[in-house]
Amino acid sequence: MGKAGGRISTHVLDTSKGVPAEGVRIALHLVLTDGESESRLKVTESVTNGDGRLDAPLLDGGRLEQGIYELHFDVEKYYATRSPEQSVPALWTVVPIRFAVSDTESHYHIPLLIAPGGYSTYRGS
């Protein structure tokens, strides 16, 4: 198990409107492999607040382990809940971001920038 310093956090920005993306459901999974196949174990999930952030890290408090993780951002529902005049057909349904945790003392901040025609991510601070 990790030590108290490590954590995983995220935020979501709607770059098409220049605003935080409120109400995006985010699930964090640990990816398990046995050499030939893989599976995912859901660790936790949360929903972004009015600032596009979560009220607490997805994982912290000594629970961060080395391994491969995936964040699943449910952006289809986010776009479906926009007002009809701002609604766009959902090209993206769930945006998965896979990343490796090698240092259980580090802060892994993985933001998502979304727009109807694309998305991007980076390692934040």
Secondary structure, DSSP 8 states (H G I E B T S, - for coil): ---TT-EEE-BEEETTTTEE-TT-EEEEEEEEE-SS-EEEEEEEEEE--TTSB-SS-SB-TT---SEEEEEEEEHHHHHHTS-GGG----S-SEEEEEEEE--TTSEEE--EEEETTEEEE--B-
